[in-house]
Amino acid sequence: MSSTSSVSVKNLYKVFGRRPKDAVRKLRDGTLRSELGQHETAAVIDASFDVKKGEIFVVMGLSGSGKSTLIRTLNGLLEPTSGTVTIDGTDISGIPAARLREVRQKKVSMVFQHFALFPHRTVLDNAAYGLEVQGVPRPERLRRARRIVNIVGLDGWADKYPSELSGGMQQRVGLARALATETDILLMDESFSALDPLIRREMQEQLLELQAELGKTIIFITHDLNEAMFLGDRIAVMRDGRIVQIGTPEEILTDPANDYVAQFVQDVDRARVLTAATVMEPARAVVPLSAGPRGALRVMRDLQAGAAFVLGRDRTLLGVVSDRHVMRQVKSNETNLSLVINQEHASVPADAALVDLFELAVESPLPIAVIDDKRRLLGVIPRVTLLAALGNVPTNTTPTTVMEPVSIIPDAELDAMLATPEHTLTAASNEGTLA
Amino acid sequence: MIDEFRLPLGDIVSDGIDVLTETFRPVFDLIRLVLVALYEAVEFVLMSPPFWVIIAIAAALAYFVKGWKFAVGTIVGLLVIVGVNQWDNSMASLALVLVASAIAIAISVPLGILAAASTRASATIRPILDFLQTMPAFVYLVPALILFRVGVVPGIVATIVFAMAPGVRFTELGIRGVDKEVVEAGHAFGSSPWRILRQIQLPLAMPTIMAGINQVIMLSLSMVVIAGLVGGGGLGSDVVQALSRIDVALGFEAGLSVVIIAIYLDRLTAALSGKRRSVWTPWRRKASPTQAAPATAPAPAAATTDAPVGASL
């Protein structure tokens, strides 16, 4: 396994029943899950994946798909029937109970669906439980637990009992209990499923914040695809005990491995999952600043475009020039293109969700520029692309150049157009893109 | 043909007891000595101070676990016992109940834990409990008499055997009833099974276990009278005497004393099971002087079913 993966699962099978080993052999030989005898239930079939350090890996599937069984093999609550589970380089299948307990104390902690708090302990003592098991002295573990309890937003509730807290707060205690152990890996079994939708959203956002802050490796189980899409760096979709697809949320959405996944993802709010980077197209109408007005005009004319992005050194996006202004410069033998650059154009970072692009797309006559944190141009999103992405229609059937603002100025009319300098840039290009 | 055939089950058991008696005579003598010593020690503690000291202690205990009403009731009830001249008998019976219950609990709770931990153990223990619980209580007296001779010991032994079952059952039920996910959480954080038992299963099962202990004590009390048949002394011997002499007055007074002690012990243990957080988990530091959390299960209804009278003290 590579040094960057913290959890690695190889050909994992988990079969419940009388003769699990036989069932695994049959499954390997191609027997279907439904064809196994009545006495054996295959919960996980041939699962393999690697979870990288600091990644949120979501396992998604409907109930009965084996996801809860799968997560329980990752900390040895269930022993795999066949295959290996490697945690931070340690193969935990078949190791002695004492070693396994050590792995659970130091490497992996868990947050449960129904919170599984200890009702006879206060919030603080709940949070300190993992440290207590590790043998951390009482003052020390209470100090550390109190810090975590504050981080998850429960300051002032430390001395209450779980029954005095609301569901969302109880799960924060569950989260605090898992975080307090300072293990690198966090297993979350449908942790937010029992919460109200609003609280759930809040918890998801908090989890992402914590993740950004603490850099845990999180394996998250859910049956809620929107939750999976929102949280997951990568998602494994499970069906009937098998992992049918592993990929980023965008990959799952845009390139479902089979009809099952496709059916599953059809109700997803694509605008919230897809990012600018996934739908953007290469920008064609670009000119380096050094090309000058003549170069710019040539590019625009070649592409039939009414405007072009001007790039500085290292593809830094400087702004937009319109054919009209460039032509005026050419006419007056001006050589400095930077004089006519319009900097007021729409640009977004690569990880912006599509839902945030609509307003810009409506207001901007030009395709939206996608830039990185050094303002380098990565690509552009014309309106048609935006709409196609939402409808999951492939955009590659139409040439992208058509989507650039089309120049409405025929070569022959160049001089005629130059004669009407009052014509503004915005008016002209509005007509161009709306056509 | 069928008339002549007879399954010699009784003879087999009888012979078995004979063999047991012959072979393990020293063992039974030792058990007898230990039980006598225990009984006499407890009896000494209860009988040597004047009656009002014991009443004061009982009332203080009542006040501590439940409140002043219970304390007043305790004082009145125990004074009635003194008034009908059954104090010494009552203390002798109480000593027998305490010794027998303590031993029954000491055996049954670990057995219950074992039964909860292993399905196989549970499958083995369950039919034995069924047997112990349904066999008429008198029957235990016969082998107990043979093994331990006349006196207080066969009474104690028969009481232990008879009263043990609910202790085992309730403990198993209580531990099995603890939320699976909570136990799983213990495992997930790397706790040892022992720690999970001590810190999670037992505290959470405690209300149910206490209900079982309450039942053990009540069953022990019901055996006190029967123990009187084999020379157990105390209230039992007076009841047996009253029966043989058709003495209504003596029978009523001794019987009423049993009732009063039964109600006192029942209310006391029932109150303890409700107060588990402060009383039964001494290792847990009280974070704040909070009342028992609202989620605490109310004392199971079973806790009070054996109270001979509905009136609360």
Interface residues (C-beta under 8 A of the other chain):
Chain A: N75 L77 R101 E102 V103 R104 Q105 K106 V108 S109 M110 F112 Q113 H114 A116 L117 F118 P119 H120 R121 T122 L124 D125 Y129 G130 V133 Q134 D159 Y161 P162 S163 E164 R177 T181 L187
Chain B: D179 E181 V182 E184 A185 H187 A188 F189 G190 S191 S192 R195 Q199 I200 P203 L204 R277 T281 R284 A287 S288 T290 A293 P294 A295
